[in-house]
Amino acid sequence: LRTYEGGTPGPTLRARPGDVLRLTLVNGLPPNRDPMPRDINHPHHFNTTNVHFHGLHVSPSGIADNVLRPMAPGQTYEIEIAIPADHPRGTYWYHPHNHGSADVQIASGMAGALIVAGDFDDVPEIAAARERVLVLNEVLFDYLGTIETYDTVWPEAVPRFLSVNGQREPIIRLRPGEVQRWRIVQAAHEDNLRLGLDGHDLHVIAYDGIQHSRIDRLESLVMAPGQRADVLVRAGTPGTYLLQALPNDQGYPSPTGPLARVEVAGEPLPMSLPARLPAGPLAPIGDDELTGSRQLTFTALEPEVPATATYQEFAFLIDGRRFDPNRVDQRISLGAVEEWTVINDHHDEHVFHIHTNPFQVTKINDEPLAEPVWRDTVIVPRDGSLTFRSRFLDFSGKTVLHCHMMNHEELGMMQLVAIGDAG
């Protein structure tokens, strides 16, 4: 298995708006044993890597958040991320993104949280809450405890177990009445998880690192790979409760099972939930701000009996084509403000993610949302659609959009995006 710093998850990185994050990546993995395949959309070179700073609104070029920059085994690379002074504060994460190896590396547990600090500092009830970072993953490996062939991670929804911070069913402790803030990172490589905590509601205060304008009180929360949620949990009566993945239909059954045991014990610690939240950091995008629109369609080619087939028999497409690193699929003018519709012409859900710029989801299946929500990763319903608006104001360069079910990305469901004068 492949890891950051010898463990999973990787270290939690913390920064503030205006900081410059400087990292040295030493790729200590062994040389690749396989030749470059003729088909770039077949997994390959599992020991070549790079790093994506998922959700950050930063440059995608040079030595910044450049996922088109391969990092070979045995080599050392400098990374420099300049975080804008007005960057939204919240929960982000980092993970590998080299096309061909990203799925295997994320399945190994190569992921870590990145916190842009300072969100909700002015809300006393949240500032007083103990903070926990919970990185969720699907654990897969072969009979030798390794991932050296792609067949180990290919079947969907069949992890050996689910983990939190690299552990199987860790214990999370609270006192009766205590409020804790959980920064949850859904770092699974391909499947959605419906989270629920026995006997407790989940009070969501932020999605994908962007402060929400109200508290969403939920019995369960569906999180797709790549998504984050900041959740307040107020402990009930003493006892042991399960945080678990509940049954969920994403076109096929999502994984289920225990994630962690929550033990409520000790002297009561009465704490309050906030009555309201301040306005979010991003202004809504009105009709008069739009400069253009576009449409994408997600589809798949599958063999007659998918359950008996190998991964080489599948292809995942955007607008009828698989990823080509030498072809720009979307050209966007710097300064554009656009409305996009993503159509999912497939019987399974897909997970849309675009790098560099967050977006405001306004419609699902062409039905307007009562309150549009800012995201950087979102589920596209099966045989359905979503509509969002986004600003492309600050950074030019080449980047990508893709399905964040990373097996779909590896098998072609990705596009190259050029913003401004790039390429």
C-alpha positions in Angstrom: 0.0 0.0 0.0 1.1 3.6 -0.7 1.0 6.3 1.9 2.0 9.8 2.9 4.7 9.9 5.7 4.3 6.2 6.3 0.7 6.3 7.6 -2.9 7.0 6.6 -4.3 9.6 6.5 -1.5 12.0 5.7 -0.7 14.9 8.1 -3.4 17.5 8.5 -2.1 20.7 6.9 -3.3 24.1 8.3 -3.0 27.5 6.8 -4.8 30.9 6.7 -5.9 33.1 3.9 -2.9 35.0 2.5 -0.5 32.2 3.4 1.9 30.5 1.0 2.0 26.8 1.5 5.4 25.4 0.6 5.9 21.6 0.4 8.6 19.3 -0.7 7.3 16.0 -2.1 9.8 13.2 -2.1 8.5 10.3 -4.2 10.0 7.4 -2.3 8.0 4.8 -4.2 9.9 2.1 -6.2 10.3 2.4 -10.0 7.3 1.5 -12.1 7.4 -2.0 -13.4 4.9 -1.7 -16.2 5.4 0.1 -19.6 3.2 3.0 -20.6 0.0 1.4 -22.1 -1.2 2.1 -25.6 -4.5 3.3 -24.0 -3.8 6.2 -21.6 -7.2 5.5 -20.0 -6.1 2.2 -18.6 -4.6 2.3 -15.1 -0.8 2.3 -15.2 2.4 3.5 -13.5 1.0 3.1 -9.9 4.2 4.7 -8.4 4.1 7.9 -10.3 2.2 10.5 -8.4 1.4 14.2 -7.9 -0.8 16.2 -5.5 -4.1 18.0 -5.9 -5.3 20.5 -3.3 -9.0 19.7 -3.6 -11.3 22.6 -3.4 -8.7 25.3 -3.0 -9.2 28.4 -5.2 -5.6 28.7 -6.3 -3.5 28.7 -9.4 -3.6 25.4 -11.4 -0.3 26.1 -13.1 3.5 25.8 -12.6 4.5 24.3 -9.3 1.1 25.1 -7.7 -2.1 22.9 -7.9 -0.9 21.4 -11.2 -2.4 18.0 -11.7 -0.9 17.7 -15.2 2.6 17.6 -13.6 3.7 13.9 -13.1 6.1 13.2 -10.2 8.2 10.2 -10.9 9.5 7.6 -8.4 12.9 8.5 -6.9 12.5 12.2 -7.6 11.9 15.3 -5.4 9.6 18.1 -6.3 8.8 21.5 -4.8 5.2 22.7 -4.5 4.1 26.2 -3.7 0.4 27.2 -3.1 -0.4 30.9 -2.7 -3.7 31.1 -0.9 -5.6 34.3 -1.7 -6.2 36.7 1.1 -10.0 36.5 0.5 -10.1 32.6 0.2 -13.0 31.0 2.0 -12.0 29.5 5.3 -12.9 25.8 5.8 -12.2 22.1 5.3 -10.3 21.0 2.2 -8.1 18.1 1.4 -5.2 16.8 -0.7 -4.7 13.6 -2.6 -2.9 12.2 -5.6 -4.2 13.1 -9.1 -1.8 11.5 -11.6 -4.0 10.0 -14.4 -3.4 6.3 -14.3 -2.4 5.9 -10.7 -4.7 8.2 -8.7 -7.4 5.6 -8.0 -4.9 3.0 -6.6 -3.1 5.6 -4.5 -6.3 7.0 -3.0 -7.6 3.5 -2.3 -4.3 2.9 -0.4 -5.1 5.8 1.9 -3.0 8.6 0.3 -5.1 11.5 1.4 -5.0 14.2 4.1 -7.1 17.1 5.4 -6.2 20.7 4.7 -7.8 23.3 7.0 -7.9 27.0 6.0 -8.4 28.2 9.5 -10.7 30.9 10.9 -14.2 29.9 9.7 -16.9 30.5 12.3 -14.5 32.2 14.7 -17.2 34.7 15.4 -19.8 32.1 16.4 -19.2 31.4 20.1 -21.0 28.0 20.1 -18.8 26.7 17.3 -15.6 28.3 18.5 -16.1 26.6 21.9 -16.6 23.1 20.4 -13.9 20.6 20.3 -12.7 19.9 16.7 -12.1 16.5 15.2 -10.9 15.7 11.7 -12.4 12.5 10.3 -11.0 11.2 7.1 -13.2 8.4 5.7 -11.9 5.7 3.3 -12.8 2.4 1.7 -10.1 -0.1 2.5 -9.0 -2.6 -0.2 -6.1 -4.9 -0.6 -5.3 -8.3 -2.0 -4.4 -11.5 -0.2 -0.9 -10.2 0.3 -2.1 -6.9 1.8 -1.1 -5.0 -1.4 -2.6 -3.2 -4.4 -0.4 -4.1 -7.3 -3.0 -4.9 -10.0 -6.0 -2.8 -10.8 -8.4 -5.8 -10.4 -7.9 -5.4 -6.6 -9.9 -2.1 -6.6 -12.1 -2.5 -9.7 -15.3 -4.2 -8.4 -17.6 -1.4 -7.2 -18.9 -1.2 -3.6 -16.8 -4.1 -2.3 -14.3 -2.6 0.2 -13.0 -5.0 2.9 -14.1 -2.5 5.5 -14.6 1.3 6.0 -12.1 3.3 8.0 -11.9 6.6 9.9 -8.4 8.1 10.0 -6.9 4.8 8.9 -8.6 2.9 11.8 -11.3 0.3 11.8 -14.1 1.4 14.2 -12.1 3.9 16.3 -13.7 5.2 19.5 -14.9 8.9 19.6 -15.6 10.2 23.1 -18.0 12.9 24.2 -19.5 14.0 27.5 -23.3 14.2 27.8 -24.5 17.5 26.4 -21.1 18.3 24.8 -21.0 19.7 21.3 -18.2 18.7 19.0 -17.3 19.9 15.5 -16.5 17.1 13.1 -14.7 18.1 9.9 -15.5 15.1 7.7 -13.5 14.4 4.6 -15.0 11.7 2.3 -11.8 10.3 0.8 -13.2 7.0 -0.5 -12.0 6.2 -4.0 -15.3 5.5 -5.6 -18.5 5.0 -3.5 -21.0 7.3 -1.8 -21.6 6.9 1.9 -24.8 7.7 3.8 -23.7 8.7 7.2 -25.8 8.3 10.3 -25.2 8.4 14.1 -27.5 6.3 16.2 -29.8 8.5 18.4 -28.3 11.8 17.2 -28.9 14.3 14.4 -26.1 15.7 12.3 -26.1 19.5 12.2 -24.3 20.6 9.0 -22.7 24.0 9.0 -20.5 23.9 5.9 -20.3 21.9 2.7 -17.0 21.5 0.7 -15.2 24.0 2.9 -17.7 26.8 2.3 -19.8 28.1 5.2 -23.5 27.4 4.9 -25.9 30.2 5.6 -28.1 28.0 7.9 -27.8 24.8 9.9 -29.1 21.7 8.2 -30.4 19.3 10.8 -30.2 15.8 9.2 -30.9 12.3 10.4 -28.4 11.1 7.7 -26.0 12.7 5.3 -25.0 11.3 1.9 -21.4 12.2 1.1 -19.8 11.4 -2.3 -16.1 10.9 -2.8 -14.3 14.2 -2.6 -17.0 16.0 -0.6 -16.5 17.5 2.8 -19.0 18.4 5.5 -18.6 20.2 8.8 -21.0 18.8 11.3 -21.9 19.7 14.8 -22.8 16.8 17.1 -24.4 17.3 20.5 -24.0 14.2 22.7 -27.2 12.7 24.2 -27.5 10.4 27.2 -24.6 8.2 28.3 -24.1 5.1 26.1 -22.3 3.8 23.1 -23.6 4.8 19.6 -22.6 3.7 16.1 -21.5 6.1 13.5 -22.1 4.1 10.4 -22.7 3.9 6.7 -26.4 3.3 6.2 -28.0 1.7 3.1 -28.0 3.9 0.1 -28.9 3.5 -3.6 -26.5 5.1 -6.1 -27.7 2.9 -8.9 -26.1 0.0 -7.1 -26.0 -0.4 -3.3 -23.4 1.8 -1.6 -21.1 0.2 1.1 -22.6 -0.2 4.5 -21.2 -0.9 7.9 -19.7 0.6 11.1 -17.4 3.6 10.9 -16.7 4.5 14.5 -18.1 3.9 18.0 -19.2 7.0 19.8 -19.0 6.7 23.6 -20.9 9.3 25.7 -19.8 9.2 29.3 -18.5 11.3 32.2 -19.6 14.5 33.8 -22.2 16.4 31.8 -21.0 19.3 29.8 -24.0 21.3 28.8 -23.3 23.2 25.5 -25.6 24.9 23.0 -25.9 24.8 19.3 -25.9 28.1 17.5 -29.3 29.6 16.8 -28.2 30.9 13.4 -25.1 31.2 11.1 -23.6 34.3 9.5 -24.0 34.8 5.8 -21.7 32.6 3.6 -18.5 34.0 2.1 -19.5 33.9 -1.6 -22.1 36.1 -3.1 -24.9 34.4 -5.2 -24.6 34.6 -9.0 -27.6 36.4 -10.5 -28.9 36.2 -14.0 -27.4 39.6 -14.9 -23.9 38.4 -14.1 -23.9 35.5 -16.5 -21.8 35.7 -19.7 -22.4 32.3 -21.2 -23.6 28.7 -20.7 -22.6 25.2 -21.7 -23.7 21.6 -21.3 -21.9 18.4 -20.6 -23.1 14.8 -20.8 -21.8 11.8 -18.8 -22.3 8.4 -20.3 -20.7 4.9 -20.1 -20.1 2.0 -22.3 -20.5 -1.4 -20.6 -20.3 -5.0 -21.6 -23.4 -7.1 -21.8 -23.0 -8.7 -18.3 -21.0 -6.1 -16.3 -20.7 -8.3 -13.2 -18.6 -10.8 -15.1 -16.5 -8.4 -17.0 -13.0 -6.9 -16.4 -12.3 -3.2 -16.2 -10.8 -3.2 -19.7 -14.3 -3.8 -21.1 -15.7 -0.5 -19.6 -15.3 3.1 -20.8 -16.6 6.2 -19.1 -17.2 9.2 -21.3 -18.0 13.0 -21.3 -19.7 14.2 -24.4 -19.0 10.9 -26.0 -15.2 11.0 -25.6 -12.6 9.6 -23.2 -9.9 11.8 -21.7 -7.1 12.9 -24.0 -4.3 14.9 -22.3 -3.5 16.5 -25.7 -7.0 17.8 -26.4 -8.6 20.8 -24.7 -12.3 20.1 -24.2 -13.5 23.3 -22.6 -12.1 26.7 -23.3 -13.2 29.4 -20.9 -12.4 33.1 -21.1 -10.8 34.6 -18.0 -13.5 36.8 -16.4 -16.4 34.6 -17.6 -19.4 33.8 -15.4 -21.2 30.8 -16.7 -24.2 28.5 -16.2 -23.5 24.8 -16.8 -25.8 21.9 -17.1 -24.4 18.4 -16.5 -26.5 15.6 -17.8 -26.1 12.0 -16.5 -27.2 9.7 -19.2 -26.4 6.6 -17.2 -28.2 4.3 -14.7 -25.7 5.0 -11.9 -24.9 8.3 -10.1 -21.8 10.1 -11.0 -19.8 12.8 -9.1 -18.9 16.0 -10.8 -15.8 17.9 -9.7 -14.0 20.8 -11.4 -10.7 22.2 -10.2 -9.9 25.7 -9.2 -13.3 27.4 -9.0 -16.3 26.5 -6.7 -19.8 26.6 -8.1 -23.3 27.4 -7.0 -25.7 24.6 -7.5 -29.1 26.1 -8.6 -31.1 23.1 -10.0 -31.3 19.4 -9.7 -33.2 17.6 -12.5 -34.1 21.0 -13.8 -36.0 21.8 -10.5 -34.7 25.0 -8.8 -33.3 24.6 -5.3 -35.1 26.5 -2.6 -31.7 27.8 -1.5 -28.8 27.4 -4.0 -25.7 25.9 -2.3 -22.0 26.4 -3.1 -20.0 23.2 -3.7 -16.9 22.0 -5.5 -18.0 18.3 -5.8 -21.6 17.2 -6.3 -23.6 14.1 -7.1 -25.2 14.0 -10.6 -28.4 12.0 -10.2 -28.7 8.9 -12.5 -30.7 9.6 -15.6 -30.9 13.2 -14.4 -29.1 16.5 -14.4 -27.8 19.3 -12.3 -27.3 23.0 -13.1 -24.7 25.3 -11.5 -23.2 28.7 -11.9 -19.5 29.6 -11.5 -17.1 32.5 -11.8 -13.8 32.1 -13.7 -12.2 35.4 -12.6 -8.8 34.9 -11.0 -6.7 32.1 -12.4 -5.7 31.2 -16.0 -4.2 27.9 -16.9 -5.0 24.3 -17.8 -6.9 22.1 -15.3 -9.5 19.4 -15.4 -13.0 18.4 -14.6 -14.0 14.8 -14.0 -16.1 12.3 -12.2 -14.7 11.9 -8.7 -15.5 8.2 -8.6 -11.9 7.7 -9.4 -12.3 4.4 -11.2 -14.5 6.3 -13.7 -11.9 9.1 -14.0 -9.1 6.5 -14.7 -11.2 4.9 -17.4 -11.8 8.1 -19.3 -14.4 10.3 -17.5 -12.3 13.5 -17.4 -11.8 16.6 -19.6 -9.0 19.1 -20.0 -10.1 22.7 -19.3 -8.2 25.8 -20.5 -9.0 29.1 -18.7 -7.8 32.3 -20.3 -4.8 32.1 -22.6 -3.7 28.6 -21.7 -3.1 26.2 -24.5 
